[in-house]
Amino acid sequence: MPPPTARRIRPALAALLLLTLITACARPGEQQANGPALAPDAPLPTTVPQGTKLIVGDPPTKVALQLSGEIDKFSFTVEWANLSGGPQTSEAFRAGALDVGAVAEIPAIHATWTGLPVKIVASKFRKDPIGHPTYELGIAPGVSVKTLADLRGKKIAYSPGQAQGALVLKVLKKAGLTKDDVTFVELPSTGDVYPNALASKQVDVAPIGGVNIKRYLAKFGGDGATTIAHGLRDDPGHLYVRTVTLQDPAKAAAIREYVAAWARASRWVYEHPKEWIEGYYVKDQGLSAADGQYLVNQAGEPDIPADWSGAIARNQETVDILAAETGNPKLNAKDLYDLRYQTVGADAIKGGAR
């Protein structure tokens, strides 16, 4: 039998080994919080401790910061993740491999419904959202749709859990129609899936955005392809994070600094269109300068409000529409936002935050 001293040491050694194993197996991107967790109603820390790191999935902002010369001015380490969109971002959040994601309106809602608590920490819109829509309704060659009422009886591309899917539901509501008045064809709204589905007559109508609008009309307009405006706001852009990340005071402070840089980058892009077209659309995305100019014109001027009340009200409308369609419980849209960050972006543009 081992002596009493050995019997005391062995349990302690086992506990130490277990702690080491747990720490070594921590999910990528997790940071051990120093000190107590930051309460959700506590003021945001303004000083970022040395050694803090954020993993950020926001490729366009990375390029904008490179072009504007701000990429190396953070007081913490930024690790850039080359991913975007709700599904990829949520997957990375669940793996603990991401701290900040850049998405549209739906991912934060969908994440909450699937048991992934998140918070929106920054919001950006367009100053003329009706004149500068993100999407238009693509109409297949040979299909006659002149007004939203003409959607009745049509096959419409639908992507649940994505911005385009929510837009389709809103468009039907505006037209006084329901999903029973049309046929949904479930397709992912990635790449050129929707333009190809329209061209092949797989669907009659699909929301298409960005350069796909220009290319779709150029390629299939001669065959009778058209687009129509939907006349709704479809412009939300957000930064969001896992709720647990905000419990780390160091990361909460770093996120505040990142939101400020994100806002300045958004404004820089608008004020330097030639540099943005060449540096991002041409060199980074491989588009033509003409396509880049089209996208710049389409985007218009950004709006980063210091008051989120209007955004929250619009988000609540989206939540209600999606809840009715999916059978998920209604959420209070205000709970999706961390209001401590509400003025950070707007203040940064004024030069009041760093």
N, C-alpha and C positions, 0 to 999 in steps of 0.2 A: 504494500500500500504506500502511495507517495506521501511524503511528509505534509503536515498541515499547510506549510507555506506554499508548496506546489499546488495543493488543492485550491488555495485562494487565488493563486496567479492564473491558473488555467481558465477559469470562467472569465476573468478579466481579459485574458488574451483572446479568448473566443469572441467576446463582445467587441473587442477592438478590430478583429479580423472581419466580423460581420459588418461593422460600420464602414470599414474600408471598402468592402465588396459593394455595399449599397451605394457608396459615393462614386465608386468607379463605374457602376452600372447606371448612374443617373442618365436620363435621356438627354440627347444632344440639345444644346441651347439652354438647358436649365442652369440657373446660377444660384448658388447657395446664398440666401439672403443674410445680410449682416445686420444683426439686431432684430428688433420686433418688426412684425409685418406692418405695412402702412395701411391704416384704416381707410375705407372708401370715402369717408367724409373729411379726412385730414387734408390740410393744405399741401399742395405739391411741393416737394423739395426743389430748390433751385440750384443746388450744387451737386454735380455728378462726381461721385468718388472715383479716385484713380483705380484703374483696372476694370471698369465697367465696360461691358460689351453688349451691343444689340445686333441681332440677326434680322435683317430687313429684306422683305420681298417687295421691291418697288423699283423695277428696272428703269422706267422712264425718268424718275427723279434722280437716280444714280447718274444717268447721262447728263441731265440738266445741271447737276452739281459739278460734274466734271467740266462742262462747258463754261459755267459761270465762275469757276475757280474756287468754289466753296467745299469741294469734296474732302479736303484735308483739314478743315477748320473745326471739326467736332472735338469736343473735350473728352470723348470716349472712343472706343474702337467700334467701327461699323463693319460687320461681315455681310456682304451683299448676297442674297439668294436669288438666283435667276428663275423666279416663278411669279405668276400672277393669276388672278381669277379666283373665285370662291372655292371651287373644289380643291385645287392645288394648295391654296392657303390653309383651308381647314385641315387638310391632311397633315400639313407641316405643323400646324398648331397642336394637333393631337399627338404627334410624335415628339413634341417639345423641341422642335428644330427651327422654330421661327418666333420672333418677338413682335414684329410689326408687319402687317399686310396691307396692300392697297387694292381696294375693290370698289364695286358699285353699291347699290342699295340692298340687294337681296342676301348676300352671304352672312351678314351679322344676324339677320332674322333666322335664316336656315340653320346656322350654327347653334343658336339658342334652342331651337326646336329639337335638335339632335343631341342635346346634352353637353354642348361645348359653350360654357359661359364666356362671352366676349363683351368688349366695350368699344364704341366708336370714339376716337380721340381727335379726329380732324374731319372737316367736311368742306367740300368744294363744289361749286355749281357754275352755271354759265349765266352771264348778265342778261342775255336774250335767249332763253331756252327754247322758245317757240321758233324763233328765227334761226337758231343754231341747234337743231336737234341732234342727238347722238345717233338715232335710228330713223329710217324711213321704212314704210311697208313696201317691200318688193312684190310686184305682181308678175306672175308667170306669163310668158308669151301666149297670146290668144285668149287670155282670161280678162273679162271686163269688170274692173273694179274702179269706179270713179270717186265714190264716197264711202264712208265707213259703213253705211247701211247696206252697201253691196257685198259686204262680207258674209251675209247670210248664205248658208249652204256651201260655203267654200272650205277647202282643205287648208288648214293653217299650221305652219310649223310651230311646235311648242316645246320649250325647254324648261321643265320644272326646276326650281332652285336657282335659276339664273335671271338676270335682268330682263332678257328678251321675253322670257315666259311671263313675268309679272306685267310687262308692257302689253302683251297680247290680252291678258285679262282686263287690264284697264281700258284698252281700246274697245273691247266688246261691251264693257259697261257703258262707256261713252256713247256707243252706237245703239244702246238699248237692247243689246243681244246677250245671250248666255252661251255657255259652252254647248248646250243642246242644240243651238241654232247653227253650229258649225261642226266640222270634223277636225279634231286635233290629231296631228301626226307628230309623235314625239321624236325629236331629233336634237342632238347636241349642237349648240350654237357656237361651234368652234371653226376657225379657219374659213374656208369657202364652202362649208357644208350647205348652208342655206342658199347661196346663189346657185349652186349645182342642183339642189333639190328643186328650185324654181325652174331652172332651164330644162330639166328632165321631166317636168310636169308631175313630179312626186308630190308637190304641194302647189296650191294656187297662190298662197300668200305667205310671206315670211318677213319678219323684221330684220333688216340688214343695216349694218353700220360701217362707219369709217370709209376706207378706200374701196370696200366692197360695193358701195352704192355707185361710185363712179365707174368701176370696172364692170359691174353687172349691166349698166345701161350701155356702156361702150361696146360690150361683147354681144349682148342679146337684144339691144334696142331695135336693131334692124329686123328682128323676128317678131317684134311687138311687145317686148318686155318694157314695163313701166314701173314707176314708184309713185306712191302718194304720201302726203304728210299725214301724220296721225294727230297733230295738234295738241299733244300733251307734253308735260315736262318729263324728260327722261335723262336729266343731267347730273344726278348725284354722284359724287366720287368721295370715298372715305378712306381714312386710315383706321384700322381697328386692331385690337390686341386681345389676348386672353386676359380675363379678369384677374387670374392668379398672377400674371406678370406685373400688374399694377400694385400688387402687395409688396413688391420689392422696391424699397425707397430709391435705390440706385437706378434701377431701370425706369421707374416712374419719372425721375428727373431727366434721364437720358431721352426718354420719349418726348418730354416737353421740348427739349432742345431740337430733337429731330422734326417735330411738328413745325417749329419755327423755320427751320431750314427748308422743309417741304413747301411751306407757303411762299417763301422768298423765291424758291426755284420755280414755282408755278407762275409767279409774276414775271420772273426773268424770261421764261419761255415766251410769254405773250409779248414782251417788249423787245425781244431779239428773234424775230421770226426767221430771218435769213440764216443765222447761226444754228437755230434749232432744226430747220429743214435740212441743212447740210450735215450737221453733227449727229442728229438722231435719225431722221427719216431716211436719209441717203446712206450715211456711213454705217449706222447701227442696224437699221431695219432693212436695208437693201432696196428701198423704194426709189422711184424716180423723183427728181426735183419737182416735177409737175404734180405727182401724187402728194408729195409733202406740202406743196402750196395749197392744194385742195383741202388737205386735212387741217392746216392752219386756219384757212378761211372758214371751214366748217365749225371749228371749235369756238371761235369768237373770243370774247374777253372773259377771263375767269372771275368768279365772285366767291370770296372767302369771307363769310359773314362773321361778325362778332356775337351775333344773337342766333341761336339755333332753334328758336321756338317755331318758326315757319317750317324749317326742315323736319323737325320732330312731328309736326302736324301732318305733313305730307307723308312721312314715313308711317305714321299711324294708319293712314288710308291704305297704304300698301300692305301693311300687316293684316288689316281687316279683310281685304280682298283675298289675300293668300290663305288666311285662316279658313275663310268660307269655302275656298276651293279645295284645300288639302285636308280639312278636318282637324288641323292642329289647333291648339288652344290660342285664343287671342292673347297677345302680349301688350303691355304698356310700352309703346315705342320709346318713351322717355327713359325707360330703364336700360335701353341699349346704348345710351350715351354716358360718357363720363364728363359732366359739365365743368369739371375743374379745368379742362382743356379748351373750353368754349371760346375764349378770346385770344388764345395763344397765336393762332395763325394770323388773325387780323392785326394783332399788335406787332407781329414780326414784319408785316408789310409796311407798317407805319415807322418801322425802325425802333419799336419799343421792346423787342425781345431778341435775345441772341442765343 
